[in-house]
Amino acid sequence: MLRFWSPWLLSALVFYLNYLWLIDRLLFRDRLPQFLVANLLITAAGLGIIELVYELVPFNTHKHPISSLGKTYFVVRNGIYTALTAGVSVAIRMTDRWYKTESERRSLENERLRSEINHLKHQLHPHFLFNTLNNIYALVEQNPSRAQASIHGLSKLMRYMLYETNSETVPLSGEVMFLQKYIDLMKLRTAANVDVSAAFDVASPQREVAPLLFISLIENAFKHGVSATEPSAIRISLREQAGLLVCVSENTHFPKVAADQSGSGIGLDNLRRRLNLLYPGRHQFTAGLTPEGLYRAELSVQL
């Protein structure tokens, strides 16, 4: 039993010395020569002890003819086993280290993405407020009562943006209510020559969606789709079926002149970045002029 178990005990010693001590203190600290020397010394000492055991504990040559192979065979065999054991311990330890490093990297990456998403969402708040205040400003002299109603409506919208969109997702029902209130607010400013229609068809209002994804499309429709003198039209639809959410805005096209600095133009860029972060590979967004001269934006998201 001593002759049989001594090589295995050496292998266990080499494995755990490497796994628990040598790899961390030498190999992972770029001290490869010291690591190799330490393993050679441990192996040489272990093989010497095994050889001593073989000398002190005679082998029954009648029952074990393999002993005729001599000492060299056992030394080489045990040395190979020990080297393989050291290699296995290094492989396991390095795999464990890689796994921990990868987990930390992913955790840091997720934290960075969450910070960027929050930054984009907070960037949207002043952009939204800026555009809405510009619309209310135009009403102050023309229709003070409507301007007063607009300010009241804006306070409700800002309350939603500040207090109900802090989580990563919100129910679709909340987003639909927010969009409806925003459209109602914008209608207060529109003249009789502007035809605005909105349709919402959400099969599962309890489904969760990232907040404030669609407001930029509707903001742009009112900003670039309304003329003070010419007939204008805005069509907005939001439908959800089996987890596929599709928002379409279509409007007449009256692009702003360079002198008009109302808004910073970050809405759609902000939206594209948020979509890439929140729904990678699960969204489609197109925007541009149709052959009829209308501006159409369509966003579909697989929830």
CORMOKA-V323766 format. One record per pair of residues at least 24 apart in sequence whose ideal C-beta (glycine too) atoms are under 10 Angstrom apart, sorted by the first residue. I is the first residue (numbers start at 1). GAP is how many residues later the second one is. If there is no record, write none. Layout:
i: {I/I}
gap: {GAP/GAP}
//
This chain:
i: {1/2/2/2/2/2/3/3/3/3/3/3/3/3/3/3/5/6/6/6/6/6/6/6/6/6/6/7/7/7/7/7/7/7/7/7/7/7/8/8/8/9/9/9/9/10/10/10/10/10/10/10/10/10/10/10/10/11/11/11/11/11/11/11/11/11/11/12/13/13/13/13/13/13/13/14/14/14/14/14/14/14/14/14/14/14/14/15/15/15/15/15/15/15/16/16/17/17/17/18/18/18/18/18/18/18/18/18/19/19/19/19/19/19/19/20/20/22/22/22/22/23/23/23/23/23/23/23/23/24/24/27/27/27/28/28/28/35/35/36/39/39/39/39/39/39/39/40/40/40/40/42/42/43/43/43/43/43/43/43/44/44/46/46/46/47/47/47/47/47/47/48/50/50/50/50/51/51/113/113/114/114/116/116/116/117/117/117/117/117/117/118/118/119/119/120/120/120/120/120/120/120/120/120/121/121/121/121/121/121/121/121/121/122/123/123/123/123/123/123/123/124/124/124/124/124/124/124/124/124/124/124/124/125/125/125/125/125/126/126/127/127/127/127/127/127/127/127/127/128/128/128/128/128/128/128/128/128/128/128/129/129/129/129/130/130/130/131/131/131/131/131/131/131/131/131/131/131/132/132/132/132/132/132/132/133/134/134/134/134/134/134/135/135/135/135/135/135/135/135/135/135/136/136/136/137/138/138/138/139/139/142/142/143/143/145/146/146/146/147/147/148/149/149/149/150/150/150/150/150/151/152/153/153/153/153/153/153/154/154/154/156/156/156/157/157/157/157/160/160/161/161/161/164/165/165/165/166/167/167/167/168/168/168/168/169/169/169/169/169/169/169/170/170/170/170/170/171/171/171/171/171/171/171/171/172/172/172/172/172/172/172/172/172/172/172/172/172/173/173/173/173/173/173/174/174/174/174/175/175/175/175/175/175/175/175/175/175/175/175/175/175/176/176/176/176/176/176/176/176/177/178/178/178/178/179/179/179/179/179/179/179/179/180/180/182/182/182/182/182/183/183/183/183/183/185/186/186/186/186/186/186/186/187/187/189/189/190/190/190/190/191/191/191/191/191/192/193/193/193/193/193/193/193/193/194/194/194/194/194/194/194/194/194/194/194/194/195/195/195/195/195/195/196/196/196/196/196/196/196/196/196/196/197/197/197/197/197/197/198/198/198/198/198/198/199/199/199/199/199/199/200/200/200/200/200/200/201/201/201/201/201/201/202/202/202/202/202/203/203/203/203/203/203/204/204/204/204/204/204/205/207/207/207/207/208/209/209/209/209/209/209/210/210/210/210/210/210/210/211/212/212/212/213/213/213/213/213/213/213/213/213/213/213/214/214/214/214/214/214/214/214/214/215/215/216/216/216/216/216/216/216/216/216/216/216/217/217/217/217/217/217/217/217/217/217/217/217/218/218/218/218/218/219/219/219/219/220/220/220/220/220/220/220/220/220/220/221/221/221/221/221/221/221/222/222/223/223/223/223/223/223/223/223/223/224/224/224/224/224/224/224/224/225/225/225/225/225/225/225/225/225/226/226/226/227/227/227/228/229/230/233/234/235/235/236/237/238/239/240/240/242/242/243/243/243/243/244/244/244/244/244/245/245/245/245/245/245/245/246/246/246/246/246/247/247/247/247/247/247/248/248/248/248/248/248/249/249/249/249/249/249/250/250/250/250/250/250/250/251/251/251/251/252/252/252/252/253/253/253/253/253/253/253/254/255/268/271/271/272/275/275/279}
gap: {56/48/51/52/54/55/47/50/51/53/54/55/56/61/64/71/48/40/41/43/44/45/46/47/48/51/72/39/40/43/46/67/70/71/72/74/75/78/70/73/77/37/40/41/44/32/33/35/36/37/39/40/68/69/71/72/75/35/67/70/71/72/73/74/75/77/78/73/29/30/32/33/36/69/72/25/28/29/32/67/68/69/70/71/72/74/75/67/70/71/73/74/75/77/69/73/25/69/72/24/67/68/69/70/71/72/74/75/67/69/70/71/73/74/77/69/73/64/67/68/71/63/66/67/69/70/71/73/74/69/73/63/66/67/65/66/69/51/55/50/43/44/46/47/48/50/51/39/42/43/46/40/44/35/36/38/39/40/42/43/35/38/32/33/36/27/28/29/31/32/35/27/24/25/28/32/24/27/164/165/54/163/157/158/161/51/93/156/157/160/161/48/50/151/154/92/146/149/150/151/153/154/157/158/40/44/45/47/89/90/91/149/153/39/141/143/144/146/147/150/151/37/41/87/88/91/92/95/142/143/146/147/150/33/36/37/40/87/138/140/88/89/92/136/137/138/139/140/143/26/29/30/33/54/84/87/88/91/135/139/25/28/29/32/132/133/134/55/84/85/88/89/91/92/131/132/133/136/25/26/50/53/54/87/90/129/55/89/126/127/128/129/50/51/53/54/55/84/87/88/91/127/49/52/53/125/51/90/124/49/50/47/49/45/46/43/41/42/43/41/42/40/35/36/39/34/35/36/38/39/34/33/28/29/31/32/33/35/27/28/31/25/26/29/24/25/28/58/51/52/50/51/54/47/45/46/47/45/41/43/44/40/42/43/110/38/39/40/41/42/109/134/38/39/40/41/42/31/33/34/35/36/37/38/40/28/30/31/32/33/34/35/36/37/66/68/73/131/27/29/31/32/33/34/31/34/35/37/25/27/30/33/34/35/36/37/38/39/40/63/70/72/24/25/26/29/33/38/62/64/28/33/34/36/37/33/35/36/38/39/57/59/68/56/58/32/33/36/37/40/35/38/39/51/53/37/32/33/35/36/37/40/48/35/47/33/37/32/36/42/44/35/36/37/38/41/39/33/34/35/36/37/38/39/40/28/31/32/33/34/36/37/38/39/40/57/58/36/37/38/39/40/57/25/26/29/30/36/37/38/39/40/55/36/37/38/39/40/53/36/37/38/39/40/51/36/37/38/39/40/49/36/37/38/39/40/47/36/37/38/39/40/45/36/37/38/39/43/36/37/38/39/40/41/36/37/38/39/41/99/35/33/36/38/96/95/31/36/69/70/92/94/64/65/67/68/69/91/93/63/58/59/62/32/34/58/61/62/65/66/70/72/86/88/24/31/33/34/35/57/83/85/87/52/56/33/50/51/52/53/54/55/56/58/81/83/30/31/32/34/50/51/54/68/70/80/81/82/29/31/33/49/79/30/44/48/49/29/31/43/45/47/48/51/67/75/77/28/29/30/31/74/75/76/27/29/28/31/32/33/37/39/40/42/44/27/28/29/30/31/32/39/71/24/25/26/27/28/29/30/69/70/25/26/28/25/26/27/26/25/24/61/61/59/61/61/61/61/61/61/63/60/61/39/58/59/60/38/56/57/58/59/34/38/54/55/56/57/58/38/52/53/54/55/38/50/51/52/53/54/38/48/49/50/51/52/38/46/47/48/49/50/40/42/44/45/46/47/48/43/44/45/46/40/41/42/43/36/37/39/40/41/42/43/41/40/29/26/28/27/24/26/24}
//
